[in-house]
C-alpha cells in the first residue's frame, strides 16, 4: 500500500524539518543542522503531511486526519475521514478538506463534500456538498486559497484530459 503515500519534500518549520517518504510508515522530526532525529512516530497507514497549524503537525492517513504535537510527536487528536481528495488547505485555525461520497439515490455517482475542521480539536466547523461536481470518478484539486476565494480544478475521470477551473463561492 506504499503506492498511496505522497512524494513530498520535507516540511520545514523554524529549524525542524518534518519528513515522510514512500515505503516508510513513519514521520520524523529532524534537526536541520545535525540531521539527528528529535522524534519519530510510526503510523502504519500514513499517506503524507498535510501541514502545520500552530503547535500541531497535521497528517493524512488512509482513513483519517491526525494532529501530532510538533515538538514531541504525540497524538493530540484523530478524525475519521475516508476517501479524501489529495489536497487540503491548512491555516492555523482551520483545515479545509475535500472528500468523495456517494450521491444519495443515484447509483455510480460520487459527489464532493468540503469540510472545515478546527485544527485545535479536529471537530467539524462547517461542511457543504459541491452539487455541480458529480461524476462516477470525480477528480478534484488542488485547492488553492487566495484572500477570500478558493479555486480548484475539476475533471471527470482519470482518463479525461480536460479539466475545468472552478471558483468555489459560498451560496
N, C-alpha and C positions, 0 to 999 in steps of 0.2 A: 504493500500500500504506500510505499515511499513515493510513488509517482504523483500522489496527491499533494506532496509537500511543495511549497513555493521556493523558487530560486530567488533569494533576497540578499541584497548587500547588508552588511551589519548596520544596525540602527544605533547611531551614536548619540548619547545623552551626556553632556558635560564631558567627563574623561572616561566614560564607561561605554564600550560597545556591547550590544546585545546581539548574539549570533545564533542562528539556526542554519541547518544545511540538510538537503535531501539525504535520506538514508540514516540520519541520526535523529532519534526521537527524544531530543532534549533541547533546551535553550540554555545558553551560557552567558554569564556576565563576566567580562574580561577587564583587565587593567590595560588601558591604551598604551602606557609607557613600557610595561614589562611583558605584557601578553599573558600574565598569570591569571588564573581563574579566581574570581571573587566567590561565585556560586554557580551551581548547575542544577537545573530542575528537569527531571525525566518526565516526559509527557508522551505516553505510548501512541496517541492518535494526533500528534501535533501536525498542523498544516503550515503555520507560519506566524510571524509577528504582525499584529495589526497596527500598533503604535504605542505612544506613551501619553498618559493623562495624569498630570501632577506627579504623584509618587507611585504610580501603577504602570506596569508593563502589561499591555493587553495582547492576548494570544488567541488565535483561532485553532480549534481542533476540528476533527471530522464531525463532531456532534455538539459542540458548544463554543462559547466565548469565555475566556478566563482572564482574571486580573491577578497578577503576582505583584508582591511588594518588590519594587525595582532595586532596593538595596539588599534584600535578603533572599528573594526568590520564593517566599512563602505564598501559598494560595490565599487570596483575600476574598474572592467571590467567583462563582461559576454560574453561567446562564445557558440552559439547554436551548440550542437553536440548530436546526438541521437544514440541509440543502441551501447553504448560503452561496450567493454570488461571490466572486473572488475579491471584490474591492469594498472598502469601508472608508468613511470619513471620520477622523478622530480629532476631537478638541479636548481641552482639559475637563470639560463638564459633560459632554455627550459623545456617544458613539453612534453613528448612523450606519445601519446595515441593510442589505437587500437580500431577500431570500425567496426561493421559489416555493409555491404551494399549489395544490390542485384548485381549479376553478370549480366552485360548487355547481352541481347539476350539469357539468359539461365534461364528458369523457375525453381523455387525452389532451386536455388543455391545462396549462400552468399559468399562473399569474405571479406578479412580483409584489411582495409586501415590503415596504420600508418600515424599519423600526428604529426608534431613537432610544438608546439606553443611557441611564445615568451612570457615569464612569465611577462614581463613588460607591455605588451599591450593586450595580448590574440590573437594577429594576427598570422596567419599561416606562418611558416618559410619554411616548406617543407612538402610534402606528397607523399606517394607511396603505391601501392597496392602489396600485397603478393600473386602473381598469383598461386602458387602451394598449397595454403592452402584453397581451396574452398570446401564447403560442404553445405548440406541442413541445418545443425545445427553445425557450426564450434565452437570449444571450444579452446580458446587460453589463455595462461597465466600461471603463472605470467611472466611479462617481467623483466629480470634481466640484468643489465648492469655491465660489468666487463672490466675496462680500455676502449678500443675502440670497444668492441664487445657487442652484445646484444643477449641474449638467451631466449628461451621460450619453453613451451610445447604446442603441438597441438594434438587435438583429434577430431574424427568425432562423434558428438552427445554426449548427457549426459549419455547414457546407454552403450557406448563402453568403456570397461575398459582400453584399450591400449592408451597410449599417446606417441607421438614422441618428442624427444628432438631436437629442431631446433635452429641452429645458423643463425641469420639474418645478411647477408653480403651485403654491397652496391653493386649494379650491374652497 
